[in-house]
Structures are given as structure tokens and as C-alpha cells.
Amino acid sequence: MITNAERRFMEQWRDQKSGPKWKYYLLFSMAWSVVSFLVIFFLLKLFTNLWQTGGANLIYLIVTIAVIVGFLSTHFTYTTHEKKYHAIMEREKNNKR
């Protein structure tokens, strides 16, 4: 028996991944990269004085780290949701037998 939360998850996940996989990765990687950049930037600004020693290179480093974190977050989310979706589908298939 599928719960309402699982049904809602399945509908939303089907909708999110309805297009090509690369579009999902592009959209969410960009979004997570922006969030990661802002978090890293403000934490470094708040807790360190690297801005006097790092200069422009520090921004390039933060952008690079943010892009990597954004891609990894997207990949982790995608694989986790796929596993959850397939587990629900498999459970329902076994319940119907």
C-alpha cells in the first residue's frame, strides 16, 4: 500500500526527471552551486581574514569548490531519489502478487 507521502513523492519525482538527465543535472547543479557559493563565501568572510591574503584567487577557488559541491549534491540527490522510487515500485509490484 502506497502512502500519500510516497504517492506525492513519486508524482513529483516523475515530473522532475521527465526530461533528459543532463537537463536535470544542469539545472540543479547550477542551483546548488549558487547556494554553496553563498554559504562558503559568507562563512569564510565571517570566520576568517583570508580576504586580505587570498585576493582574486580566493574567489576562483570558492567558485570551483561551489561548482564541485553543487554537482556532487545533485548527483547524490538524483541517485537517492532514484533508489527510493525504484524501492517503492518494487515493493508495490511484490504486494500485487
VENRAUR-V555362 format. One record per residue. N is the residue number from 0. RES is the residue in one small letter. SS is DSSP state (H for helix, E for strand, - for the rest). NEAR is the number of other C-alpha atoms within 10 Angstrom. Layout:
n=N res=RES ss=SS near=NEAR
n=N res=RES ss=SS near=NEAR
//
This chain:
n=0 res=m ss=- near=10
n=1 res=i ss=- near=12
n=2 res=t ss=- near=8
n=3 res=n ss=H near=9
n=4 res=a ss=H near=9
n=5 res=e ss=H near=14
n=6 res=r ss=H near=14
n=7 res=r ss=H near=12
n=8 res=f ss=H near=15
n=9 res=m ss=H near=20
n=10 res=e ss=H near=12
n=11 res=q ss=H near=12
n=12 res=w ss=H near=16
n=13 res=r ss=H near=13
n=14 res=d ss=H near=10
n=15 res=q ss=H near=12
n=16 res=k ss=- near=15
n=17 res=s ss=- near=11
n=18 res=g ss=- near=10
n=19 res=p ss=- near=9
n=20 res=k ss=H near=11
n=21 res=w ss=H near=10
n=22 res=k ss=H near=12
n=23 res=y ss=H near=17
n=24 res=y ss=H near=19
n=25 res=l ss=H near=13
n=26 res=l ss=H near=11
n=27 res=f ss=H near=19
n=28 res=s ss=H near=22
n=29 res=m ss=H near=17
n=30 res=a ss=H near=15
n=31 res=w ss=H near=20
n=32 res=s ss=H near=23
n=33 res=v ss=H near=17
n=34 res=v ss=H near=16
n=35 res=s ss=H near=20
n=36 res=f ss=H near=20
n=37 res=l ss=H near=15
n=38 res=v ss=H near=13
n=39 res=i ss=H near=16
n=40 res=f ss=H near=16
n=41 res=f ss=H near=11
n=42 res=l ss=H near=11
n=43 res=l ss=H near=14
n=44 res=k ss=H near=12
n=45 res=l ss=H near=9
n=46 res=f ss=H near=8
n=47 res=t ss=- near=10
n=48 res=n ss=- near=10
n=49 res=l ss=H near=11
n=50 res=w ss=H near=13
n=51 res=q ss=H near=8
n=52 res=t ss=H near=9
n=53 res=g ss=H near=11
n=54 res=g ss=- near=10
n=55 res=a ss=H near=9
n=56 res=n ss=H near=11
n=57 res=l ss=H near=15
n=58 res=i ss=H near=14
n=59 res=y ss=H near=11
n=60 res=l ss=H near=12
n=61 res=i ss=H near=17
n=62 res=v ss=H near=19
n=63 res=t ss=H near=14
n=64 res=i ss=H near=16
n=65 res=a ss=H near=24
n=66 res=v ss=H near=21
n=67 res=i ss=H near=16
n=68 res=v ss=H near=19
n=69 res=g ss=H near=24
n=70 res=f ss=H near=20
n=71 res=l ss=H near=16
n=72 res=s ss=H near=17
n=73 res=t ss=H near=22
n=74 res=h ss=H near=16
n=75 res=f ss=H near=12
n=76 res=t ss=H near=13
n=77 res=y ss=H near=18
n=78 res=t ss=H near=11
n=79 res=t ss=H near=11
n=80 res=h ss=H near=15
n=81 res=e ss=H near=16
n=82 res=k ss=H near=12
n=83 res=k ss=H near=16
n=84 res=y ss=H near=19
n=85 res=h ss=H near=12
n=86 res=a ss=H near=12
n=87 res=i ss=H near=17
n=88 res=m ss=H near=14
n=89 res=e ss=H near=11
n=90 res=r ss=H near=13
n=91 res=e ss=H near=13
n=92 res=k ss=H near=10
n=93 res=n ss=H near=9
n=94 res=n ss=H near=9
n=95 res=k ss=H near=7
n=96 res=r ss=- near=5
//
